[in-house]
Amino acid sequence: MGALRPFVFINVAATVDGKIDTVERRGAAISSDVDRARVDALRASADAVMVGGRTLLGEDPRLTIRSAHLRADRRARGLPENPAKVGVVSTSSLQPDARFLTHGPARIVLFVPTSASEHDMGALRARGVEIYAHGAPRVDLVAAMQTLSRIGIQRVLVEGGAALNFELLRLGLVDEVQLYIAPLIFGGSDAPTLAGGAGLTRDAAITLTRLSVDVLDDGGVLLRYAVRGNRL
Ligand SMILES: NC(=O)c1ccc[n+]([C@@H]2O[C@H](COP(=O)([O-])OP(=O)(O)OC[C@H]3O[C@@H](n4cnc5c(N)ncnc54)[C@H](OP(=O)(O)O)[C@@H]3O)[C@@H](O)[C@H]2O)c1
């Protein structure tokens, strides 16, 4: 895909047993304060932060930069205070007071399938949300990445969830994966992991190249991997 799409990196916080949430799926806290500060810096380094619909609707994330210093640094570099917030949704049941919409200032971009209701889209557009319909019944993620590139977004931080991570990896749309492993175990066969979806056979497994391993004072470990076969 080369220049046709942005640089895409996934960041995930997982437990030692690989879970990114409990079976309750209520967005359980996994990161430490140190890791939250690292993620804040990752956001500050990105043009956009992307999440999947169930993360968006279930967790109502802010996706903005917490640190006033990092926001000021972006402004000094002529960048918007916060990266754009990007949602990939199958249904547009966003509440008008969702923090995704209200917490900012930030550009807001929504990718929906072509089957999405025009009525719902109109209300969101009136609030300044940029909406692109690509594919059906699910969003065409290749087209979505091409659109992000076309509208000036060159670095995309993906913050889950499992379904979106898997589809992006399967389609070869990810350059790097960063994984914070917390000293916790959640268990639960139905608890989500870094990559969900339909899964791959061993022959089709996505292979990674380790870039770095950091041992953190909070008992956690930070792993960085390049996705092989992509641009890194
Ligand atoms: N610890 C962490 O770092 C972290 C970060 C983020 C999220 N999480 C956790 O992850 C869980 C949510 O993950 P999830 O797997 O349930 O959902 P998800 O990946 O957040 O959202 C997937 C949504 O995107 C929609 N979608 C539309 N087009 C798509 C496409 N082409 N490919 C993939 N999805 C597409 C899906 O629609 P359909 O209805 O068609 O499937 C679904 O609604 C939550 O428990 C959350 O707390 C953890």
PDBQT file of the ligand as one rigid body, heavy atoms in Angstrom, charges set to zero:
ROOT
HETATM    1  N1  LIG A 301      -6.711  -2.939  27.148  1.00  0.00    +0.000 N 
HETATM    2  C1  LIG A 301      -6.721  -2.270  26.014  1.00  0.00    +0.000 C 
HETATM    3  O1  LIG A 301      -5.674  -1.780  25.555  1.00  0.00    +0.000 OA
HETATM    4  C2  LIG A 301      -8.021  -2.077  25.290  1.00  0.00    +0.000 A 
HETATM    5  C3  LIG A 301      -8.126  -1.064  24.327  1.00  0.00    +0.000 A 
HETATM    6  C4  LIG A 301      -9.335  -0.938  23.638  1.00  0.00    +0.000 A 
HETATM    7  C5  LIG A 301     -10.385  -1.787  23.902  1.00  0.00    +0.000 A 
HETATM    8  N2  LIG A 301     -10.255  -2.747  24.849  1.00  0.00    +0.000 N 
HETATM    9  C6  LIG A 301     -11.361  -3.668  25.116  1.00  0.00    +0.000 C 
HETATM   10  O2  LIG A 301     -11.724  -4.329  23.906  1.00  0.00    +0.000 OA
HETATM   11  C7  LIG A 301     -13.101  -4.702  23.987  1.00  0.00    +0.000 C 
HETATM   12  C8  LIG A 301     -13.812  -4.242  22.717  1.00  0.00    +0.000 C 
HETATM   13  O3  LIG A 301     -13.281  -4.941  21.625  1.00  0.00    +0.000 OA
HETATM   14  P1  LIG A 301     -14.243  -5.633  20.560  1.00  0.00    +0.000 P 
HETATM   15  O4  LIG A 301     -13.432  -6.609  19.808  1.00  0.00    +0.000 OA
HETATM   16  O5  LIG A 301     -15.461  -6.127  21.260  1.00  0.00    +0.000 OA
HETATM   17  O6  LIG A 301     -14.730  -4.432  19.638  1.00  0.00    +0.000 OA
HETATM   18  P2  LIG A 301     -13.972  -3.234  18.879  1.00  0.00    +0.000 P 
HETATM   19  O7  LIG A 301     -12.828  -3.763  18.109  1.00  0.00    +0.000 OA
HETATM   20  O8  LIG A 301     -13.760  -2.120  19.836  1.00  0.00    +0.000 OA
HETATM   21  O9  LIG A 301     -15.114  -2.737  17.913  1.00  0.00    +0.000 OA
HETATM   22  C9  LIG A 301     -15.451  -3.415  16.777  1.00  0.00    +0.000 C 
HETATM   23  C10 LIG A 301     -16.613  -2.643  16.165  1.00  0.00    +0.000 C 
HETATM   24  O10 LIG A 301     -16.238  -2.071  14.952  1.00  0.00    +0.000 OA
HETATM   25  C11 LIG A 301     -17.186  -2.452  13.991  1.00  0.00    +0.000 C 
HETATM   26  N3  LIG A 301     -16.597  -2.639  12.686  1.00  0.00    +0.000 N 
HETATM   27  C12 LIG A 301     -17.097  -2.126  11.535  1.00  0.00    +0.000 A 
HETATM   28  N4  LIG A 301     -16.340  -2.470  10.506  1.00  0.00    +0.000 NA
HETATM   29  C13 LIG A 301     -15.361  -3.232  10.990  1.00  0.00    +0.000 A 
HETATM   30  C14 LIG A 301     -14.304  -3.912  10.382  1.00  0.00    +0.000 A 
HETATM   31  N5  LIG A 301     -14.073  -3.858   9.068  1.00  0.00    +0.000 N 
HETATM   32  N6  LIG A 301     -13.488  -4.641  11.154  1.00  0.00    +0.000 NA
HETATM   33  C15 LIG A 301     -13.679  -4.714  12.497  1.00  0.00    +0.000 A 
HETATM   34  N7  LIG A 301     -14.689  -4.092  13.143  1.00  0.00    +0.000 NA
HETATM   35  C16 LIG A 301     -15.526  -3.366  12.377  1.00  0.00    +0.000 A 
HETATM   36  C17 LIG A 301     -17.717  -3.772  14.524  1.00  0.00    +0.000 C 
HETATM   37  O11 LIG A 301     -18.888  -4.016  13.900  1.00  0.00    +0.000 OA
HETATM   38  P3  LIG A 301     -19.659  -5.445  13.949  1.00  0.00    +0.000 P 
HETATM   39  O12 LIG A 301     -20.832  -5.109  14.791  1.00  0.00    +0.000 OA
HETATM   40  O13 LIG A 301     -19.969  -5.718  12.534  1.00  0.00    +0.000 OA
HETATM   41  O14 LIG A 301     -18.738  -6.460  14.549  1.00  0.00    +0.000 OA
HETATM   42  C18 LIG A 301     -17.811  -3.485  15.987  1.00  0.00    +0.000 C 
HETATM   43  O15 LIG A 301     -18.978  -2.750  16.280  1.00  0.00    +0.000 OA
HETATM   44  C19 LIG A 301     -13.663  -4.014  25.218  1.00  0.00    +0.000 C 
HETATM   45  O16 LIG A 301     -13.791  -4.965  26.260  1.00  0.00    +0.000 OA
HETATM   46  C20 LIG A 301     -12.622  -2.979  25.565  1.00  0.00    +0.000 C 
HETATM   47  O17 LIG A 301     -12.562  -2.672  26.937  1.00  0.00    +0.000 OA
HETATM   48  C21 LIG A 301      -9.097  -2.900  25.553  1.00  0.00    +0.000 A 
ENDROOT
TORSDOF 0
